[in-house]
Amino acid sequence: MKKQKIGFELSVYDRKEDLSQIEQKLLSEAEEARENAYAPYSNFKVGAAVLLENGEIVIGNNQENASYPSGLCAERVAIFQTGAKYPGVTIKSIAISATSNDYVVDKPAGPCGNCRQSIIEYEQKQKSPISLLLSGEKGQIFKCDSVADILPLAFSNSFLTDS
């Protein structure tokens, strides 16, 4: 038996001002989007902003439902809207920001497993990485160079064919 460790590096920023101008703008868009989230059950609001190769920014926020599985996360709202509105345009980066009505979110919030899988599908399709900016309402900001970093051994369409 042979063991192999899988890991990744991320950049950690103490302040939003330490990010590039476009990253600051993208994170601000995610923060603004989270304020309009519909989260009456969890009181946990998430905003996402997708930066495209053409400079467009597409936003999304979480949308809850009394029938819990019917809701949708901010990341998937934003990425699916991007796919519908800008098909074929390369996604460069996604910023995600979270807050709560019940407590201070003081650490970066990463995407759930369903969102990671949805984002990596676009990364695989476009054959280029999608970087992630992750934040709470205060505290450090994490930057990952690719969603593949936080979803090692990802499921892909290669499993659906025998070639």
Residue frames as a rotation matrix with the C-alpha (Angstrom) as fourth column:
MET 1
0.577 0.817 0.000 0.00
0.817 -0.577 0.000 0.00
0.000 0.000 -1.000 0.00
LYS 2
-0.644 -0.722 0.255 1.15
0.727 -0.681 -0.090 3.49
0.239 0.127 0.963 -0.81
LYS 3
0.344 0.724 -0.598 -0.25
0.820 -0.542 -0.185 6.63
-0.458 -0.426 -0.780 0.79
GLN 4
-0.564 -0.443 0.697 -0.31
0.725 -0.670 0.161 9.95
0.396 0.596 0.699 -0.97
LYS 5
-0.288 0.417 -0.862 -1.26
0.632 -0.594 -0.499 13.28
-0.720 -0.688 -0.093 0.54
ILE 6
-0.136 0.338 0.931 -3.46
0.849 -0.445 0.285 15.68
0.510 0.830 -0.226 -1.42
GLY 7
0.036 0.130 -0.991 -3.37
0.757 -0.651 -0.058 19.37
-0.653 -0.748 -0.122 -0.52
PHE 8
0.320 0.071 0.945 -3.33
0.784 -0.579 -0.222 22.89
0.531 0.812 -0.241 -1.84
GLU 9
-0.715 -0.533 -0.452 -2.05
0.678 -0.685 -0.266 26.36
-0.168 -0.497 0.851 -1.16
LEU 10
0.440 0.803 0.402 -4.16
0.834 -0.532 0.149 29.45
0.333 0.269 -0.904 -0.70
SER 11
-0.620 -0.561 0.548 -3.43
0.343 -0.822 -0.454 33.11
0.706 -0.093 0.703 -0.29
VAL 12
0.166 0.626 -0.762 -4.59
0.985 -0.063 0.163 34.76
0.054 -0.777 -0.627 2.92
TYR 13
-0.440 -0.198 0.876 -5.35
0.304 -0.951 -0.062 38.48
0.845 0.239 0.478 3.03
ASP 14
-0.657 0.146 -0.739 -5.96
0.736 -0.084 -0.671 40.40
-0.160 -0.986 -0.052 6.24
ARG 15
-0.268 0.543 -0.796 -7.71
-0.032 -0.830 -0.556 43.31
-0.963 -0.124 0.240 4.52
LYS 16
0.590 0.587 0.554 -9.80
0.583 0.165 -0.796 43.81
-0.559 0.792 -0.245 1.42
GLU 17
0.839 -0.283 -0.464 -7.47
-0.422 -0.878 -0.227 46.66
-0.343 0.386 -0.856 0.46
ASP 18
-0.160 -0.947 0.279 -4.67
-0.489 0.322 0.811 44.13
-0.858 -0.007 -0.514 -0.02
LEU 19
0.150 0.313 0.938 -6.52
0.629 0.701 -0.335 42.63
-0.763 0.640 -0.092 -3.00
SER 20
-0.848 -0.344 0.403 -6.18
0.524 -0.439 0.730 43.91
-0.074 0.830 0.553 -6.56
GLN 21
-0.785 0.559 -0.269 -8.66
-0.531 -0.829 -0.173 46.59
-0.319 0.007 0.948 -7.67
ILE 22
-0.329 0.687 -0.648 -10.76
-0.658 0.325 0.679 44.12
0.677 0.650 0.346 -9.67
GLU 23
-0.522 0.110 -0.846 -10.78
0.480 0.857 -0.185 41.63
0.705 -0.503 -0.501 -6.78
GLN 24
-0.923 0.209 -0.324 -11.93
0.176 -0.520 -0.836 44.39
-0.343 -0.828 0.443 -4.42
LYS 25
-0.566 0.738 -0.368 -14.73
-0.824 -0.503 0.260 45.27
0.006 0.451 0.893 -6.83
LEU 26
-0.342 0.409 -0.846 -15.73
-0.244 0.831 0.500 41.63
0.907 0.378 -0.185 -7.22
LEU 27
-0.711 0.038 -0.702 -15.84
0.634 0.467 -0.616 41.10
0.305 -0.883 -0.356 -3.46
SER 28
-0.876 0.419 -0.238 -17.85
-0.240 -0.808 -0.539 44.31
-0.418 -0.415 0.808 -3.01
GLU 29
-0.406 0.740 -0.537 -20.37
-0.781 0.024 0.624 43.03
0.474 0.673 0.568 -5.57
ALA 30
-0.406 0.214 -0.889 -20.66
0.293 0.951 0.095 39.76
0.866 -0.222 -0.449 -3.63
GLU 31
-0.883 0.051 -0.467 -21.18
0.448 -0.206 -0.870 41.68
-0.141 -0.977 0.159 -0.38
GLU 32
-0.712 0.651 -0.264 -23.89
-0.667 -0.744 -0.039 43.80
-0.222 0.148 0.964 -1.99
ALA 33
-0.345 0.567 -0.748 -25.57
-0.486 0.573 0.660 40.72
0.803 0.591 0.078 -3.46
ARG 34
-0.703 0.041 -0.710 -25.67
0.493 0.748 -0.445 38.96
0.513 -0.663 -0.545 -0.07
GLU 35
-0.927 0.360 -0.110 -27.74
-0.160 -0.641 -0.751 41.82
-0.341 -0.678 0.651 1.39
ASN 36
-0.231 0.876 -0.423 -30.59
-0.973 -0.206 0.104 40.87
0.004 0.435 0.900 -0.97
ALA 37
-0.880 -0.112 -0.462 -30.45
-0.146 0.989 0.038 37.16
0.452 0.101 -0.886 -0.16
TYR 38
0.204 0.959 0.195 -33.71
-0.775 0.036 0.631 35.48
0.599 -0.280 0.751 0.80
ALA 39
-0.524 -0.524 -0.671 -32.75
0.049 0.768 -0.638 33.57
0.851 -0.367 -0.377 3.95
PRO 40
0.060 0.631 0.773 -35.69
-0.778 -0.456 0.432 33.70
0.625 -0.627 0.464 6.39
TYR 41
0.887 0.326 -0.326 -35.03
-0.109 0.836 0.538 30.19
0.448 -0.442 0.777 7.75
SER 42
0.364 -0.838 -0.405 -31.27
0.858 0.471 -0.204 30.02
0.362 -0.273 0.891 8.26
ASN 43
0.963 -0.020 -0.269 -30.67
0.073 -0.940 0.333 33.78
-0.259 -0.341 -0.904 8.65
PHE 44
-0.020 -0.992 0.124 -27.39
0.302 0.113 0.947 33.02
-0.953 0.056 0.298 6.83
LYS 45
0.880 0.375 -0.292 -27.00
-0.087 -0.476 -0.875 35.29
-0.467 0.795 -0.387 3.82
VAL 46
-0.125 -0.913 0.389 -24.53
0.483 0.286 0.827 34.55
-0.867 0.291 0.405 1.05
GLY 47
0.774 0.258 -0.578 -23.66
-0.345 -0.593 -0.727 36.63
-0.530 0.763 -0.370 -1.99
ALA 48
0.043 -0.753 0.656 -21.60
0.622 0.534 0.573 35.57
-0.782 0.383 0.491 -4.99
ALA 49
0.649 0.057 -0.758 -20.12
-0.477 -0.746 -0.465 37.56
-0.592 0.664 -0.457 -7.85
VAL 50
0.409 -0.434 0.803 -18.72
0.663 0.746 0.065 35.96
-0.627 0.506 0.593 -11.01
LEU 51
0.177 -0.455 -0.873 -16.06
-0.511 -0.800 0.313 37.79
-0.841 0.391 -0.374 -13.04
LEU 52
0.786 0.162 0.596 -16.03
0.389 0.620 -0.681 36.96
-0.480 0.767 0.425 -16.73
GLU 53
-0.178 -0.909 0.378 -13.21
0.867 0.037 0.498 37.23
-0.466 0.416 0.781 -19.23
ASN 54
-0.132 0.207 0.969 -15.09
0.771 -0.593 0.232 40.08
0.623 0.778 -0.081 -20.97
GLY 55
-0.893 -0.325 0.311 -15.15
0.063 -0.776 -0.628 42.11
0.445 -0.541 0.713 -17.73
GLU 56
0.038 0.978 0.204 -18.83
-0.442 -0.167 0.881 41.50
0.896 -0.124 0.426 -16.94
ILE 57
-0.957 -0.193 0.216 -19.78
-0.274 0.365 -0.890 40.65
0.093 -0.911 -0.402 -13.37
VAL 58
-0.088 0.932 -0.352 -22.79
-0.236 0.323 0.916 38.42
0.968 0.164 0.192 -12.66
ILE 59
-0.707 -0.150 0.691 -24.20
-0.686 -0.091 -0.722 38.23
0.171 -0.984 -0.039 -9.15
GLY 60
-0.010 0.742 -0.670 -26.27
0.023 0.670 0.742 35.76
1.000 -0.008 -0.024 -7.19
ASN 61
-0.560 -0.129 0.818 -27.46
-0.797 -0.184 -0.575 35.22
0.225 -0.974 0.001 -3.65
ASN 62
-0.980 0.181 -0.088 -28.95
0.197 0.952 -0.233 32.34
0.042 -0.246 -0.968 -1.71
GLN 63
-0.377 0.926 0.003 -32.66
-0.800 -0.328 0.502 31.77
0.466 0.187 0.865 -2.13
GLU 64
-0.967 0.026 0.253 -34.27
-0.146 0.758 -0.636 29.64
-0.209 -0.652 -0.729 0.59
ASN 65
-0.293 0.907 -0.303 -37.64
-0.540 0.104 0.835 27.91
0.789 0.409 0.459 0.52
ALA 66
0.121 0.427 0.896 -39.88
-0.981 0.189 0.042 26.43
-0.152 -0.884 0.442 3.22
SER 67
0.987 0.030 0.158 -39.36
0.006 0.976 -0.219 23.14
-0.161 0.217 0.963 1.37
TYR 68
0.501 -0.851 -0.157 -35.64
-0.285 -0.333 0.899 23.16
-0.817 -0.406 -0.409 2.18
PRO 69
-0.182 -0.678 0.712 -34.29
0.563 0.521 0.641 21.18
-0.806 0.518 0.287 -0.78
SER 70
0.524 0.488 0.698 -35.97
0.850 -0.244 -0.467 23.65
-0.057 0.838 -0.542 -3.14
GLY 71
0.814 -0.283 -0.507 -33.65
-0.122 -0.937 0.327 26.50
-0.568 -0.204 -0.798 -2.20
LEU 72
0.690 -0.637 0.343 -30.48
0.608 0.254 -0.752 27.36
0.392 0.728 0.562 -4.05
CYS 73
0.241 -0.730 -0.640 -27.07
0.751 -0.277 0.599 28.62
-0.614 -0.625 0.482 -2.94
ALA 74
0.611 -0.058 -0.790 -25.66
-0.233 -0.966 -0.109 31.97
-0.757 0.250 -0.604 -4.08
GLU 75
-0.431 -0.898 -0.087 -22.82
-0.399 0.104 0.911 30.36
-0.809 0.428 -0.403 -5.98
ARG 76
-0.622 0.245 0.744 -25.11
0.637 0.712 0.298 28.22
-0.456 0.658 -0.599 -8.13
VAL 77
0.569 0.792 -0.221 -27.53
0.528 -0.558 -0.640 31.10
-0.630 0.248 -0.736 -8.71
ALA 78
0.388 -0.489 -0.781 -24.61
-0.497 -0.825 0.269 33.19
-0.776 0.284 -0.563 -10.02
ILE 79
-0.660 -0.744 0.104 -22.88
-0.318 0.402 0.859 30.51
-0.681 0.533 -0.502 -12.07
PHE 80
-0.341 0.610 0.715 -26.09
0.780 0.608 -0.147 29.19
-0.524 0.508 -0.683 -13.65
GLN 81
0.703 0.548 -0.453 -27.15
0.249 -0.786 -0.565 32.73
-0.666 0.285 -0.689 -14.51
THR 82
-0.050 -0.827 -0.560 -23.71
-0.595 -0.425 0.682 33.23
-0.802 0.367 -0.471 -16.06
GLY 83
-0.767 -0.244 0.593 -24.11
0.202 0.786 0.585 30.08
-0.609 0.568 -0.554 -18.15
ALA 84
0.115 0.913 0.392 -27.56
0.856 0.109 -0.505 31.21
-0.504 0.393 -0.769 -19.32
LYS 85
0.815 0.269 -0.513 -26.67
0.110 -0.941 -0.319 34.83
-0.569 0.203 -0.797 -20.05
TYR 86
0.388 -0.778 -0.495 -23.06
-0.891 -0.454 0.016 34.49
-0.237 0.435 -0.869 -21.27
PRO 87
0.853 -0.065 0.518 -22.66
0.082 0.997 -0.010 30.99
-0.516 0.051 0.855 -22.73
GLY 88
0.661 -0.647 0.379 -19.14
0.690 0.326 -0.646 30.29
0.294 0.689 0.662 -23.87
VAL 89
0.467 -0.524 0.712 -17.59
-0.384 -0.846 -0.370 33.27
0.796 -0.100 -0.596 -22.05
THR 90
-0.145 -0.655 -0.741 -14.76
0.464 0.617 -0.636 32.17
0.874 -0.436 0.215 -19.76
ILE 91
0.925 0.371 0.078 -15.28
0.057 -0.338 0.940 32.57
0.375 -0.865 -0.334 -16.02
LYS 92
0.017 -0.976 0.215 -12.16
-0.162 -0.215 -0.963 34.02
0.987 -0.018 -0.162 -14.38
SER 93
-0.924 -0.377 -0.066 -13.10
0.056 0.039 -0.998 34.27
0.379 -0.925 -0.015 -10.71
ILE 94
0.220 0.972 -0.083 -15.92
0.307 0.011 0.952 33.97
0.926 -0.235 -0.296 -8.18
ALA 95
-0.817 -0.359 0.452 -16.13
-0.285 -0.429 -0.857 35.97
0.501 -0.829 0.248 -4.95
ILE 96
0.086 0.813 -0.575 -18.27
0.454 0.482 0.749 34.60
0.887 -0.326 -0.328 -2.11
SER 97
-0.807 -0.284 0.518 -19.25
-0.272 -0.600 -0.752 36.57
0.525 -0.748 0.407 1.00
ALA 98
-0.102 0.764 -0.637 -21.38
0.561 0.573 0.597 35.44
0.821 -0.297 -0.487 3.94
THR 99
-0.765 -0.011 0.644 -23.09
-0.478 -0.660 -0.579 37.08
0.432 -0.751 0.500 6.89
SER 100
-0.489 0.639 -0.594 -25.62
0.706 0.690 0.160 36.06
0.512 -0.341 -0.789 9.51
ASN 101
0.115 0.621 0.775 -28.45
-0.225 -0.744 0.629 37.86
0.967 -0.247 0.054 11.24
ASP 102
0.898 0.366 -0.245 -27.63
0.080 0.411 0.908 35.85
0.433 -0.835 0.340 14.39
TYR 103
0.597 -0.779 -0.191 -23.85
0.401 0.084 0.912 36.18
-0.695 -0.621 0.363 14.80
VAL 104
0.496 -0.534 -0.685 -20.76
-0.743 -0.670 -0.016 37.71
-0.450 0.516 -0.728 13.21
VAL 105
0.913 -0.275 0.300 -19.26
0.388 0.809 -0.440 35.60
-0.122 0.519 0.846 10.42
ASP 106
0.697 -0.697 -0.166 -15.58
-0.587 -0.688 0.426 36.26
-0.412 -0.200 -0.889 11.04
LYS 107
-0.368 -0.799 0.475 -14.01
-0.142 0.553 0.821 33.61
-0.919 0.235 -0.317 8.82
PRO 108
-0.627 0.079 -0.775 -14.16
-0.775 -0.168 0.610 32.91
-0.082 0.983 0.166 5.09
ALA 109
0.168 0.771 0.614 -17.15
-0.409 0.621 -0.669 30.88
-0.897 -0.139 0.420 3.96
GLY 110
-0.855 -0.499 -0.139 -16.37
-0.362 0.382 0.850 28.26
-0.371 0.778 -0.507 1.34
PRO 111
-0.184 0.809 -0.558 -18.88
-0.927 0.046 0.372 26.84
0.327 0.586 0.742 -1.12
CYS 112
0.274 0.375 0.886 -20.81
-0.651 0.750 -0.116 23.71
-0.708 -0.545 0.449 -0.17
GLY 113
-0.490 -0.504 0.712 -20.15
0.058 0.796 0.603 20.42
-0.870 0.337 -0.361 -1.93
ASN 114
0.336 0.689 0.642 -22.97
0.763 0.201 -0.615 20.89
-0.553 0.696 -0.458 -4.46
CYS 115
0.913 -0.015 -0.407 -21.63
-0.173 -0.920 -0.352 24.32
-0.369 0.392 -0.842 -5.39
ARG 116
-0.076 -0.997 0.006 -18.06
-0.554 0.047 0.831 23.04
-0.829 0.060 -0.556 -5.68
GLN 117
-0.342 0.011 0.940 -19.26
0.526 0.831 0.182 20.36
-0.779 0.556 -0.290 -8.08
SER 118
0.689 0.680 0.250 -21.27
0.608 -0.355 -0.711 22.88
-0.395 0.642 -0.658 -10.10
ILE 119
0.698 -0.495 -0.518 -18.36
-0.506 -0.852 0.132 25.32
-0.507 0.170 -0.845 -10.34
ILE 120
-0.303 -0.895 0.326 -15.84
-0.320 0.418 0.850 22.64
-0.898 0.153 -0.413 -11.29
GLU 121
0.217 0.453 0.865 -18.11
0.711 0.534 -0.458 21.57
-0.669 0.714 -0.206 -14.15
TYR 122
0.989 0.135 -0.058 -17.62
0.071 -0.784 -0.617 25.03
-0.129 0.606 -0.785 -15.68
GLU 123
0.316 -0.945 -0.078 -13.89
-0.701 -0.288 0.653 24.95
-0.640 -0.152 -0.754 -14.93
GLN 124
-0.283 -0.392 0.875 -13.57
0.197 0.870 0.453 21.59
-0.939 0.300 -0.169 -16.70
LYS 125
0.556 0.601 0.575 -15.73
0.691 0.052 -0.721 22.73
-0.463 0.798 -0.386 -19.62
GLN 126
0.984 -0.150 -0.099 -13.71
-0.179 -0.874 -0.451 25.90
-0.019 0.461 -0.887 -20.23
LYS 127
0.615 -0.781 -0.107 -10.38
0.713 0.609 -0.348 24.14
0.337 0.138 0.931 -19.59
SER 128
-0.345 -0.726 0.595 -9.07
0.133 -0.666 -0.734 26.99
0.929 -0.175 0.326 -17.43
PRO 129
-0.610 0.025 -0.792 -9.09
0.767 0.267 -0.583 27.60
0.197 -0.963 -0.182 -13.68
ILE 130
0.325 0.703 0.632 -11.69
0.161 -0.700 0.696 29.61
0.932 -0.125 -0.341 -11.82
SER 131
-0.769 -0.631 -0.102 -10.18
0.238 -0.135 -0.962 31.35
0.594 -0.764 0.255 -8.81
LEU 132
0.340 0.878 -0.338 -12.18
0.656 0.036 0.753 31.80
0.674 -0.478 -0.564 -5.62
LEU 133
-0.700 -0.378 0.605 -12.26
-0.199 -0.711 -0.674 34.72
0.686 -0.593 0.423 -3.18
LEU 134
0.058 0.699 -0.713 -13.83
0.618 0.536 0.576 33.65
0.784 -0.474 -0.401 0.11
SER 135
-0.814 -0.339 0.472 -14.89
-0.108 -0.710 -0.696 35.97
0.571 -0.618 0.541 2.91
GLY 136
-0.215 0.749 -0.627 -17.11
0.976 0.146 -0.160 36.41
-0.028 -0.646 -0.762 5.90
GLU 137
0.768 0.513 0.384 -18.41
0.523 -0.848 0.089 39.81
0.371 0.132 -0.919 6.90
LYS 138
0.685 -0.670 0.287 -15.08
-0.722 -0.679 0.135 40.54
0.104 -0.300 -0.948 8.60
GLY 139
0.492 -0.593 0.637 -11.75
-0.149 0.663 0.733 38.86
-0.858 -0.456 0.239 9.14
GLN 140
-0.519 -0.854 -0.025 -9.38
-0.241 0.118 0.963 37.28
-0.820 0.506 -0.267 6.68
ILE 141
0.612 0.569 -0.549 -10.04
-0.697 0.062 -0.714 36.67
-0.372 0.820 0.434 3.00
PHE 142
-0.094 -0.600 0.794 -8.90
0.061 0.793 0.607 33.45
-0.994 0.106 -0.038 1.32
LYS 143
0.385 0.158 -0.909 -7.99
-0.881 -0.231 -0.413 33.16
-0.275 0.960 0.050 -2.34
CYS 144
0.100 -0.285 0.953 -7.75
0.150 0.951 0.269 29.78
-0.984 0.117 0.138 -4.10
ASP 145
-0.614 -0.457 -0.643 -6.31
-0.517 -0.383 0.766 29.67
-0.596 0.803 -0.001 -7.62
SER 146
-0.640 0.418 -0.645 -8.74
-0.468 0.453 0.759 26.98
0.609 0.788 -0.094 -8.79
VAL 147
0.304 0.807 0.506 -11.90
-0.949 0.209 0.237 25.33
0.086 -0.552 0.829 -7.52
ALA 148
0.557 -0.180 -0.810 -10.10
-0.112 0.951 -0.289 22.04
0.823 0.252 0.509 -8.25
ASP 149
-0.548 -0.806 0.225 -7.87
-0.294 -0.066 -0.953 22.89
0.783 -0.588 -0.201 -5.27
ILE 150
-0.630 0.357 0.690 -10.78
-0.753 -0.064 -0.654 22.59
-0.190 -0.932 0.309 -2.86
LEU 151
0.587 0.778 0.224 -12.39
-0.666 0.621 -0.412 19.64
-0.460 0.092 0.883 -4.67
PRO 152
-0.528 -0.823 -0.212 -9.65
-0.820 0.429 0.378 17.08
-0.221 0.374 -0.901 -5.25
LEU 153
-0.942 0.108 0.318 -10.66
0.168 0.971 0.170 13.87
-0.290 0.213 -0.933 -7.02
ALA 154
-0.397 0.827 -0.398 -13.66
-0.640 -0.560 -0.527 15.66
-0.659 0.045 0.751 -8.54
PHE 155
-0.054 0.527 0.848 -16.32
0.547 0.726 -0.417 13.78
-0.835 0.441 -0.328 -10.47
SER 156
-0.472 -0.109 -0.875 -16.33
-0.563 -0.727 0.394 14.70
-0.679 0.678 0.281 -14.15
ASN 157
0.544 0.719 -0.433 -17.91
-0.775 0.232 -0.587 13.69
-0.322 0.655 0.684 -17.42
SER 158
-0.319 -0.741 -0.591 -14.98
-0.859 0.489 -0.150 11.33
0.401 0.460 -0.792 -17.97
PHE 159
-0.815 0.074 0.574 -16.74
-0.334 0.750 -0.571 8.90
-0.473 -0.658 -0.587 -15.61
LEU 160
0.135 0.991 0.024 -19.79
-0.425 0.080 -0.902 8.83
-0.895 0.111 0.432 -17.90
THR 161
0.693 0.009 -0.721 -18.01
-0.701 0.244 -0.670 7.32
0.171 0.970 0.175 -20.91
ASP 162
0.850 -0.381 0.363 -15.81
0.176 0.856 0.486 4.28
-0.496 -0.349 0.795 -21.39
SER 163
0.700 -0.616 0.363 -13.13
0.418 -0.060 -0.907 6.10
0.580 0.786 0.215 -23.37
